[in-house]
Structures are given as structure tokens and as C-alpha cells.
Amino acid sequence: MDLLNQAQEFEQRKFKFKTTSDRIVAAREAKELILSLNEIYKKKKDAKIMEVMKRLTAIKQKIEKRLKGVPLTA
């Protein structure tokens, strides 16, 4: 499956973002991969696909957490 290869390549990529724009692009790419894999998972119910989606979701959450930044306290 080409989609699983894309997901694996995304997971192995170095996540050193220079700009906020890079983080946004990576978060969107992760979301796109997760949604595409979810469509396949609905049909096949393969546990391997679910594991890949879980790992991608964890990466996406880390990226989004970094995007939100540190909240300011008064």
C-alpha cells in the first residue's frame, strides 16, 4: 500500500521545524494521512492500520501542542 509507505516515511522524518509554517504543513499532512488511513480501516478492520493511525495521531498532537505555544500568565 502506497498510503502506508507515506505514513511510514512521515513517521521517520526529522521533526525540526524552522518556522511556524513548517509546523502547520506537517500537522495538515498528518491529518490528511490519518483521515485517508481511516477510510481504509473502515473497510478492512486491520489492526496494523489502527496502530499506524495511533502513532500518527501522537505525532500530530505533539506538533499542534508546539503550535499553540506557552500560555501567558498574568
DSSP file (Angstrom, degrees, kcal/mol; ACC not computed):
  #  RESIDUE AA STRUCTURE BP1 BP2  ACC     N-H-->O    O-->H-N    N-H-->O    O-->H-N    TCO  KAPPA ALPHA  PHI   PSI    X-CA   Y-CA   Z-CA
    1    1 A M     >        0   0    0      0, 0.0     4,-1.4     0, 0.0     5,-0.1   0.000 360.0 360.0 360.0 128.6    0.0    0.0    0.0
    2    2 A D  H  >  +     0   0    0      1,-0.2     4,-2.2     2,-0.2     5,-0.2   0.856 360.0  57.7 -68.6 -35.6    1.3    3.3   -1.0
    3    3 A L  H  > S+     0   0    0      1,-0.2     4,-2.2     2,-0.2    -1,-0.2   0.885 104.9  50.4 -65.4 -39.3   -0.5    5.1    1.8
    4    4 A L  H  > S+     0   0    0      2,-0.2     4,-2.3     1,-0.2    -1,-0.2   0.868 109.3  52.2 -66.5 -35.6    1.2    3.0    4.5
    5    5 A N  H  X S+     0   0    0     -4,-1.4     4,-2.4     2,-0.2    -2,-0.2   0.901 108.9  49.9 -65.4 -40.5    4.6    3.8    2.9
    6    6 A Q  H  X S+     0   0    0     -4,-2.2     4,-2.3     2,-0.2    -2,-0.2   0.910 111.1  49.5 -62.7 -42.0    3.8    7.5    3.0
    7    7 A A  H  X S+     0   0    0     -4,-2.2     4,-2.2     2,-0.2    -2,-0.2   0.907 111.0  49.2 -64.4 -41.9    2.8    7.2    6.7
    8    8 A Q  H  X S+     0   0    0     -4,-2.3     4,-1.7     2,-0.2    -2,-0.2   0.903 111.2  49.3 -64.4 -41.4    6.0    5.3    7.5
    9    9 A E  H  X S+     0   0    0     -4,-2.4     4,-0.7     1,-0.2    -1,-0.2   0.889 110.4  51.3 -64.5 -39.2    8.1    7.9    5.7
   10   10 A F  H >< S+     0   0    0     -4,-2.3     3,-0.7     1,-0.2    -2,-0.2   0.904 109.1  50.8 -63.9 -41.8    6.3   10.7    7.6
   11   11 A E  H 3< S+     0   0    0     -4,-2.2    -1,-0.2     1,-0.2    -2,-0.2   0.859 111.0  48.0 -63.4 -36.7    6.9    8.9   11.0
   12   12 A Q  H 3< S+     0   0    0     -4,-1.7    -1,-0.2    -5,-0.1    -2,-0.2   0.543  88.3 110.5 -85.1  -7.2   10.7    8.6   10.2
   13   13 A R  S << S-     0   0    0     -4,-0.7     2,-0.3    -3,-0.7    -3,-0.0  -0.333  78.0-107.6 -67.9 148.0   11.1   12.2    9.2
   14   14 A K        -     0   0    0      1,-0.1     2,-0.8     2,-0.1    -1,-0.1  -0.617  24.5-148.4 -75.1 133.4   13.1   14.5   11.4
   15   15 A F        +     0   0    0     -2,-0.3     2,-0.6     2,-0.1    -1,-0.1  -0.553  48.3 132.4-107.1  67.7   10.8   17.0   13.1
   16   16 A K        -     0   0    0     -2,-0.8     2,-0.5     0, 0.0    -2,-0.1  -0.884  37.5-168.1-115.8  95.9   13.0   20.1   13.4
   17   17 A F        -     0   0    0     -2,-0.6    -2,-0.1     1,-0.1     3,-0.1  -0.726  18.2-169.3 -93.7 130.1   10.8   22.9   12.2
   18   18 A K  S    S+     0   0    0     -2,-0.5     2,-0.3     1,-0.1    -1,-0.1   0.826  72.8  26.7 -81.9 -34.7   12.4   26.3   11.5
   19   19 A T  S  > S-     0   0    0      1,-0.1     4,-1.3     0, 0.0     3,-0.2  -0.831  76.2-115.9-129.8 164.6    9.1   28.2   11.1
   20   20 A T  H  > S+     0   0    0     -2,-0.3     4,-2.4     1,-0.2     5,-0.2   0.858 115.5  61.5 -63.8 -35.7    5.5   28.0   12.2
   21   21 A S  H  > S+     0   0    0      1,-0.2     4,-2.3     2,-0.2    -1,-0.2   0.885 100.5  52.9 -59.2 -40.3    4.5   27.5    8.6
   22   22 A D  H  > S+     0   0    0      1,-0.2     4,-2.1     2,-0.2    -1,-0.2   0.890 109.1  49.9 -62.6 -39.7    6.5   24.2    8.5
   23   23 A R  H  X S+     0   0    0     -4,-1.3     4,-2.5     2,-0.2    -2,-0.2   0.908 109.8  50.4 -65.5 -42.0    4.7   23.0   11.6
   24   24 A I  H  X S+     0   0    0     -4,-2.4     4,-2.3     2,-0.2    -2,-0.2   0.921 110.6  49.0 -62.8 -44.4    1.3   23.9   10.1
   25   25 A V  H  X S+     0   0    0     -4,-2.3     4,-2.3     1,-0.2    -1,-0.2   0.909 112.2  48.8 -62.0 -42.7    2.2   22.0    6.9
   26   26 A A  H  X S+     0   0    0     -4,-2.1     4,-2.4     2,-0.2    -2,-0.2   0.899 110.8  50.1 -65.5 -40.9    3.3   18.9    8.9
   27   27 A A  H  X S+     0   0    0     -4,-2.5     4,-2.3     2,-0.2    -2,-0.2   0.900 112.2  47.8 -64.9 -40.4    0.1   18.9   11.0
   28   28 A R  H  X S+     0   0    0     -4,-2.3     4,-2.5     2,-0.2    -2,-0.2   0.896 110.8  51.0 -67.0 -39.6   -2.0   19.1    7.9
   29   29 A E  H  X S+     0   0    0     -4,-2.3     4,-2.3     2,-0.2    -2,-0.2   0.914 110.7  49.0 -63.6 -42.4   -0.1   16.3    6.2
   30   30 A A  H  X S+     0   0    0     -4,-2.4     4,-2.6     2,-0.2    -2,-0.2   0.921 111.2  49.9 -62.1 -44.1   -0.5   14.2    9.3
   31   31 A K  H  X S+     0   0    0     -4,-2.3     4,-2.5     1,-0.2     5,-0.2   0.915 110.2  50.3 -61.5 -43.4   -4.2   14.9    9.4
   32   32 A E  H  X S+     0   0    0     -4,-2.5     4,-2.1     1,-0.2    -1,-0.2   0.912 111.8  47.7 -61.8 -43.8   -4.6   14.0    5.7
   33   33 A L  H  X S+     0   0    0     -4,-2.3     4,-2.7     2,-0.2     5,-0.2   0.917 111.7  50.4 -63.2 -43.8   -2.8   10.7    6.2
   34   34 A I  H  X S+     0   0    0     -4,-2.6     4,-2.2     1,-0.2    -2,-0.2   0.927 111.8  47.0 -62.0 -45.8   -4.8    9.8    9.3
   35   35 A L  H  X S+     0   0    0     -4,-2.5     4,-1.6     2,-0.2    -1,-0.2   0.882 113.0  49.2 -65.7 -37.8   -8.1   10.5    7.5
   36   36 A S  H  X S+     0   0    0     -4,-2.1     4,-1.4    -5,-0.2    -2,-0.2   0.919 112.3  47.6 -66.5 -43.6   -7.1    8.5    4.4
   37   37 A L  H  X S+     0   0    0     -4,-2.7     4,-2.7     1,-0.2    -2,-0.2   0.856 106.8  58.7 -65.0 -33.9   -6.0    5.6    6.6
   38   38 A N  H  X S+     0   0    0     -4,-2.2     4,-2.2     1,-0.2    -1,-0.2   0.887 101.9  53.6 -63.1 -38.7   -9.2    5.8    8.5
   39   39 A E  H  X S+     0   0    0     -4,-1.6     4,-0.8     1,-0.2    -1,-0.2   0.900 112.1  44.6 -62.6 -39.8  -11.2    5.3    5.2
   40   40 A I  H >X S+     0   0    0     -4,-1.4     4,-2.4     1,-0.2     3,-0.6   0.902 110.8  54.6 -69.2 -40.9   -9.2    2.1    4.5
   41   41 A Y  H 3X S+     0   0    0     -4,-2.7     4,-2.5     1,-0.2    -2,-0.2   0.870 100.3  60.1 -61.9 -37.2   -9.6    0.9    8.1
   42   42 A K  H 3< S+     0   0    0     -4,-2.2    -1,-0.2     1,-0.2    -2,-0.2   0.844 113.5  37.5 -59.2 -33.4  -13.4    1.2    7.9
   43   43 A K  H << S+     0   0    0     -4,-0.8    -2,-0.2    -3,-0.6    -1,-0.2   0.876 129.1  28.0 -85.7 -41.1  -13.4   -1.3    5.1
   44   44 A K  H  < S-     0   0    0     -4,-2.4    -3,-0.2     2,-0.1    -2,-0.2   0.745  79.1-148.7 -99.0 -26.2  -10.7   -3.7    6.2
   45   45 A K     <  +     0   0    0     -4,-2.5     2,-0.5    -5,-0.3    -4,-0.1   0.883  33.6 169.8  55.9  41.8  -10.6   -3.5   10.0
   46   46 A D     >  -     0   0    0      1,-0.1     4,-1.4    -6,-0.1     3,-0.5  -0.745  33.9-148.1 -88.6 126.5   -6.9   -4.3   10.0
   47   47 A A  H  > S+     0   0    0     -2,-0.5     4,-2.1     1,-0.2     5,-0.1   0.803  96.1  61.9 -64.0 -30.4   -5.2   -3.8   13.4
   48   48 A K  H  > S+     0   0    0      1,-0.2     4,-2.0     2,-0.2    -1,-0.2   0.892 102.3  50.7 -63.6 -38.9   -1.9   -2.7   11.7
   49   49 A I  H  > S+     0   0    0     -3,-0.5     4,-2.3     1,-0.2    -1,-0.2   0.893 108.4  52.5 -65.8 -39.0   -3.7    0.3   10.1
   50   50 A M  H  X S+     0   0    0     -4,-1.4     4,-2.1     1,-0.2    -2,-0.2   0.900 107.8  51.5 -63.8 -40.2   -5.1    1.3   13.5
   51   51 A E  H  X S+     0   0    0     -4,-2.1     4,-2.1     2,-0.2    -1,-0.2   0.898 109.5  49.6 -63.5 -40.7   -1.6    1.2   15.1
   52   52 A V  H  X S+     0   0    0     -4,-2.0     4,-2.5     1,-0.2    -1,-0.2   0.915 110.1  51.0 -63.7 -42.8   -0.2    3.4   12.3
   53   53 A M  H  X S+     0   0    0     -4,-2.3     4,-2.3     1,-0.2    -2,-0.2   0.885 108.8  51.9 -63.1 -37.9   -3.1    5.9   12.9
   54   54 A K  H  X S+     0   0    0     -4,-2.1     4,-2.0     2,-0.2    -1,-0.2   0.917 110.7  47.1 -64.0 -43.8   -2.4    6.0   16.6
   55   55 A R  H  X S+     0   0    0     -4,-2.1     4,-2.0     1,-0.2    -2,-0.2   0.915 112.9  48.9 -65.4 -42.1    1.3    6.8   16.1
   56   56 A L  H  X S+     0   0    0     -4,-2.5     4,-2.7     1,-0.2    -1,-0.2   0.882 109.2  53.4 -64.6 -37.9    0.5    9.5   13.5
   57   57 A T  H  X S+     0   0    0     -4,-2.3     4,-2.5     2,-0.2    -1,-0.2   0.899 107.2  51.4 -64.1 -40.1   -2.1   11.0   15.9
   58   58 A A  H  X S+     0   0    0     -4,-2.0     4,-1.8     2,-0.2    -1,-0.2   0.916 111.7  46.8 -62.9 -42.9    0.5   11.2   18.7
   59   59 A I  H  X S+     0   0    0     -4,-2.0     4,-2.2     1,-0.2    -2,-0.2   0.928 112.1  50.7 -63.5 -44.9    3.0   13.0   16.3
   60   60 A K  H  X S+     0   0    0     -4,-2.7     4,-2.6     1,-0.2    -2,-0.2   0.895 108.6  51.8 -61.2 -41.4    0.2   15.3   15.2
   61   61 A Q  H  X S+     0   0    0     -4,-2.5     4,-2.3     1,-0.2    -1,-0.2   0.880 108.4  51.3 -64.6 -37.8   -0.7   16.2   18.8
   62   62 A K  H  X S+     0   0    0     -4,-1.8     4,-1.9     2,-0.2    -1,-0.2   0.913 111.4  47.7 -64.2 -42.2    2.9   17.0   19.6
   63   63 A I  H  X S+     0   0    0     -4,-2.2     4,-1.8     1,-0.2    -2,-0.2   0.931 113.4  47.2 -64.1 -45.4    3.1   19.3   16.6
   64   64 A E  H  X S+     0   0    0     -4,-2.6     4,-2.0     1,-0.2    -1,-0.2   0.858 108.4  55.5 -66.7 -34.6   -0.1   21.0   17.5
   65   65 A K  H  X S+     0   0    0     -4,-2.3     4,-1.2     1,-0.2    -1,-0.2   0.916 109.0  47.7 -62.4 -41.9    0.9   21.4   21.1
   66   66 A R  H  < S+     0   0    0     -4,-1.9    -1,-0.2     1,-0.2    -2,-0.2   0.836 108.4  56.0 -67.5 -33.2    4.1   23.2   19.9
   67   67 A L  H  < S+     0   0    0     -4,-1.8    -1,-0.2     1,-0.2    -2,-0.2   0.880 103.6  53.3 -65.9 -38.4    2.0   25.4   17.6
   68   68 A K  H  < S-     0   0    0     -4,-2.0    -1,-0.2     1,-0.1    -2,-0.2   0.818  96.9-165.2 -69.7 -29.3   -0.2   26.6   20.5
   69   69 A G     <  -     0   0    0     -4,-1.2    -1,-0.1    -5,-0.2    -2,-0.1  -0.167  35.3 -34.7  77.6-171.6    2.8   27.7   22.5
   70   70 A V        -     0   0    0     -4,-0.1     2,-0.1     1,-0.0    -4,-0.0  -0.756  64.6-121.8 -89.7 126.6    3.1   28.5   26.1
   71   71 A P        -     0   0    0      0, 0.0     2,-0.3     0, 0.0    -2,-0.1  -0.425  26.7-117.4 -69.2 142.6    0.1   30.3   27.6
   72   72 A L        -     0   0    0     -2,-0.1     2,-0.4     2,-0.0     0, 0.0  -0.619  25.8-154.2 -80.8 135.4    0.7   33.7   29.1
   73   73 A T              0   0    0     -2,-0.3    -1,-0.0     1,-0.1     0, 0.0  -0.889 360.0 360.0-111.0 143.2    0.0   34.0   32.8
   74   74 A A              0   0    0     -2,-0.4    -1,-0.1     0, 0.0    -2,-0.0   0.470 360.0 360.0 -80.5 360.0   -0.8   37.3   34.4
